[in-house]
Amino acid sequence: MRRVLLLLAFACSSALALTESELTGLYRQAAAGSGEAKETIERAAAAGDTLAEHVMGLMHLLGRGAVQSHTQAHDWFLRAARKGHAESQHNLAIIYQHTDGTLRDAAEARRWYRAAGDQGWARAQANLAEMLLKGEGGKPDVDEARKWAEKAAAQGEPRGQLQLGLLTLGGRAGLKEDRAEGARLVGIAANSGLREAQYELALLYATGNGLAKNQTTALEWLRKAADQGYDEAEYRLGLFYEGGHYGLQGGAAEAAKWYRRAAMQGHPAAEFSLGMAFAQGRGVQRDPQQALGWLRRAANRGHGPAIEYIRRIEAKVNAE
């Protein structure tokens, strides 16, 4: 009897197994609103189909064909990741690294990036290198970071090229300092559209580090990064408008616009600058309430000048 039940269970799971092309088609249908397609994928995933588990994770992560939920995406990716599915391991690591709340766990992110990286997943290799360089999720390890960056760069992964380029520029992790080669690698990553690389390339042109100094080209790359929503580039562009650098016109109003864009993403220095703009009426209508709100946000993120400004305001209020 037990043998019969096992055979029946195997037959049912085999019947539910779907090919990659079938799953791709069902995913498209589900994303277009087909409840039947979504149910088919979910049945296969519940029966243990690894690819279906991965697709369910994607659907919940992106909110396409299923309710957007990082928790449910995490649970489906985890099932597939434990079976060795590299892309699910990578996506699981992204959730651990970037999702706010109880799911955030940098150490787990590092662990799952490593698992996917060991299988040759280039983006996971690059992300692991970045975490190792920053000391995110554990102690910093520049030598191991170089190893993973080299593996990612060898596969043409822009983030790996960027990290390897920055390491080469500084002669770090046992690499010979070579500013021209470092700038070349950063340039390749920037030309691929990677906004962080575009920002770094702008700095290289602005300072003449590894490249002929060119302020016009520096501004072009900075704007490309800012136009893609990179908060550090947005903030820097705001500073340039406020200071009238590189011939930029628009002054305080244009500066406040870019500060706001970066502040909306939680950039502490931009929050402080926007708060001061509201406090002083620079580029925006003076608004003490908005000023205090932005300054408190910056202070809560540990921004020193904002903390001091809030302290002085509170001391003045208490004295009255």
C-alpha positions in Angstrom: 0.0 0.0 0.0 2.8 2.4 0.9 4.5 1.7 -2.4 1.2 2.5 -4.3 0.9 5.8 -2.4 4.5 6.8 -3.2 4.0 6.0 -6.9 0.8 8.1 -6.9 2.6 11.0 -5.3 5.4 10.8 -7.8 2.9 10.6 -10.7 1.1 13.7 -9.4 4.3 15.7 -8.9 5.4 14.7 -12.4 2.1 15.8 -13.9 2.5 19.2 -12.3 6.1 19.7 -13.4 6.4 22.5 -16.0 9.1 23.3 -18.4 10.9 26.7 -18.4 9.1 27.8 -21.5 5.7 26.8 -20.2 6.4 28.7 -17.0 7.5 31.7 -18.9 4.3 31.7 -20.9 2.2 31.2 -17.8 4.0 34.0 -16.0 3.2 36.4 -18.8 -0.4 35.3 -18.7 -0.6 35.7 -14.9 1.0 39.2 -15.2 -1.6 40.1 -17.7 -4.3 39.2 -15.2 -5.0 35.5 -15.8 -6.0 33.9 -12.5 -6.0 30.4 -14.0 -2.3 30.8 -15.1 -1.4 32.0 -11.6 -3.2 29.0 -10.0 -1.3 26.6 -12.3 2.0 28.0 -11.3 1.1 28.0 -7.6 0.0 24.4 -7.8 3.3 23.4 -9.4 5.2 25.4 -6.8 3.3 23.9 -3.9 4.1 20.4 -5.3 7.8 21.3 -5.1 8.6 22.4 -8.7 11.8 24.5 -8.2 11.3 26.7 -11.2 7.7 27.3 -10.2 8.8 28.3 -6.7 11.2 30.8 -8.3 8.5 32.2 -10.5 6.1 32.6 -7.6 8.9 34.5 -5.8 9.2 36.8 -8.8 5.5 37.4 -9.0 5.2 38.4 -5.3 8.5 40.4 -5.5 7.3 42.5 -8.5 3.6 42.4 -7.8 2.9 41.0 -11.3 0.2 38.3 -11.3 0.2 38.2 -7.5 0.0 40.6 -4.6 3.3 42.3 -4.0 4.8 41.0 -0.8 8.4 40.7 0.2 7.5 38.2 2.8 5.8 35.8 0.4 8.5 36.4 -2.2 11.1 35.5 0.5 9.3 32.3 1.4 9.1 31.1 -2.2 12.7 32.1 -3.1 13.9 30.4 0.1 12.3 27.1 -1.0 14.0 27.2 -4.4 17.3 28.6 -2.9 17.6 25.7 -0.5 17.5 23.3 -3.5 20.5 25.2 -5.1 18.6 27.4 -7.6 21.2 30.2 -8.1 18.9 33.0 -9.3 16.6 32.4 -6.3 19.6 32.5 -4.0 20.6 35.8 -5.5 17.1 37.3 -5.2 16.8 36.0 -1.7 20.0 37.9 -0.8 18.6 41.1 -2.4 15.6 40.8 -0.1 17.8 40.3 3.0 20.0 43.2 2.0 17.5 45.8 0.9 14.1 45.1 2.4 13.2 47.1 5.5 11.8 45.5 8.6 12.3 42.0 10.1 13.5 40.5 6.8 16.6 42.7 6.7 19.6 40.6 7.5 22.9 41.6 6.0 24.7 38.5 7.2 22.2 36.3 5.5 22.4 38.4 2.4 26.1 37.9 2.3 25.7 34.1 2.8 23.2 33.7 -0.1 25.2 35.9 -2.4 28.1 33.6 -1.8 26.0 30.6 -2.5 24.9 32.0 -5.9 28.4 33.4 -6.6 29.8 29.9 -6.1 27.6 28.8 -8.9 28.9 31.6 -11.2 26.1 34.1 -10.8 27.9 37.2 -11.8 25.6 39.8 -10.2 25.8 37.9 -6.9 29.6 37.9 -7.1 29.6 41.7 -7.6 27.1 42.3 -4.8 29.1 40.1 -2.5 32.3 42.0 -3.4 30.6 45.3 -2.6 29.4 44.0 0.8 32.9 42.8 1.6 34.4 46.1 0.7 31.9 48.0 2.9 31.9 45.5 5.8 28.2 45.0 5.4 27.0 41.8 7.0 30.4 41.0 8.6 33.9 42.2 8.7 35.4 44.0 5.7 37.7 41.9 3.6 39.2 43.7 0.7 41.3 40.8 -0.5 38.2 38.5 -0.8 36.3 41.4 -2.3 38.9 41.6 -5.1 38.5 37.9 -5.8 34.7 38.2 -6.3 35.0 41.4 -8.2 37.5 39.8 -10.6 35.1 36.9 -11.2 32.2 39.2 -11.9 34.2 41.5 -14.1 35.5 38.5 -16.1 31.9 37.8 -17.0 31.3 41.4 -18.1 29.2 42.3 -15.0 29.3 46.2 -14.7 29.3 46.2 -10.9 32.3 43.9 -10.9 34.1 46.1 -13.4 33.3 49.2 -11.3 34.7 47.6 -8.1 37.7 46.2 -9.8 38.3 49.6 -11.4 38.1 51.4 -8.1 40.5 48.9 -6.5 42.9 49.3 -9.3 42.8 53.1 -9.1 43.8 52.9 -5.5 46.2 50.1 -5.8 44.3 48.1 -3.1 44.0 44.4 -2.4 47.4 43.6 -3.7 46.7 45.2 -7.1 49.3 47.5 -8.7 48.1 51.1 -8.8 47.1 51.8 -12.3 45.0 54.9 -12.7 44.5 54.6 -16.4 43.4 51.0 -16.2 41.2 51.7 -13.3 39.5 54.6 -15.1 39.1 52.4 -18.2 37.2 49.8 -16.1 35.0 52.4 -14.5 34.3 53.8 -18.0 33.2 50.5 -19.3 30.8 50.1 -16.4 29.5 53.6 -16.9 28.9 53.1 -20.6 26.8 50.0 -19.8 24.4 52.4 -18.0 25.4 51.6 -14.4 24.5 54.8 -12.5 27.0 54.4 -9.7 29.8 54.0 -12.3 28.6 57.1 -14.1 28.9 59.0 -10.9 32.4 57.7 -10.2 33.4 58.5 -13.8 32.2 62.0 -13.3 34.5 62.4 -10.3 37.4 61.0 -12.3 36.9 63.6 -15.0 36.4 66.3 -12.5 39.6 65.6 -10.7 41.7 64.3 -13.6 42.3 61.0 -11.9 43.3 58.5 -14.6 41.8 60.7 -17.3 42.3 64.1 -18.8 40.5 66.6 -16.6 37.3 67.8 -18.3 34.7 69.6 -16.4 32.1 69.5 -19.2 32.4 65.8 -19.5 32.3 65.4 -15.7 29.0 67.3 -15.6 27.6 65.2 -18.4 28.3 62.0 -16.5 27.0 63.4 -13.3 23.8 64.4 -14.9 23.4 60.9 -16.4 23.7 59.4 -13.0 21.3 61.9 -11.4 18.8 61.4 -14.2 18.7 57.7 -13.3 17.9 58.6 -9.7 21.2 58.0 -8.1 20.9 60.0 -4.8 24.5 60.9 -4.4 24.6 62.3 -7.9 21.4 64.2 -7.3 22.8 65.7 -4.1 26.1 66.7 -5.8 24.3 68.3 -8.7 22.3 70.3 -6.2 25.5 71.5 -4.6 26.8 72.5 -8.0 23.7 74.5 -8.8 23.7 76.2 -5.5 27.4 77.2 -5.9 27.0 78.1 -9.6 29.8 75.7 -10.5 30.5 74.5 -14.1 28.5 77.4 -15.5 25.2 76.0 -14.2 22.3 78.4 -14.0 19.2 78.1 -12.0 20.7 78.7 -8.6 18.9 78.0 -5.4 15.6 76.9 -7.0 17.3 74.3 -9.2 19.5 73.2 -6.2 16.4 72.7 -4.0 14.8 70.5 -6.7 17.8 68.2 -6.8 18.1 68.2 -3.0 14.5 67.1 -2.8 15.0 64.3 -5.2 17.9 62.9 -3.1 16.2 63.6 0.2 13.1 61.6 -0.9 15.4 58.6 -1.1 16.7 59.2 2.4 20.0 60.9 1.6 20.9 62.6 5.0 23.0 65.5 3.6 20.3 66.3 1.0 17.7 66.2 3.8 19.7 68.7 5.8 20.3 70.9 2.7 16.6 70.9 1.9 15.7 71.6 5.5 18.0 74.6 5.5 16.5 75.8 2.2 13.1 75.8 3.7 14.4 77.4 6.9 16.0 80.3 5.0 13.7 80.5 2.0 16.5 79.6 -0.5 15.0 78.4 -3.8 11.7 77.5 -2.0 9.1 79.4 -0.1 10.2 79.7 3.6 8.4 77.1 5.6 9.6 76.5 9.2 7.5 73.3 9.6 8.9 71.7 6.5 12.4 72.8 7.5 12.1 71.2 10.9 10.7 68.0 9.4 13.6 67.5 6.9 16.1 68.5 9.6 14.7 65.9 12.0 14.9 63.3 9.3 18.5 64.0 8.7 19.3 64.1 12.4 17.6 60.7 12.9 20.0 59.3 10.3 23.0 60.6 12.4 23.8 63.7 10.3 26.0 65.8 12.6 25.1 69.3 11.5 21.4 68.4 11.6 21.7 67.0 15.1 23.4 70.2 16.3 20.8 72.4 14.6 17.9 70.5 16.2 19.7 70.7 19.6 20.0 74.5 19.3 16.4 74.9 18.4 15.2 72.7 21.2 17.5 74.5 23.7 16.0 77.9 22.5 12.4 76.6 22.9 13.2 75.2 26.4 14.8 78.5 27.5 11.6 80.4 26.5 
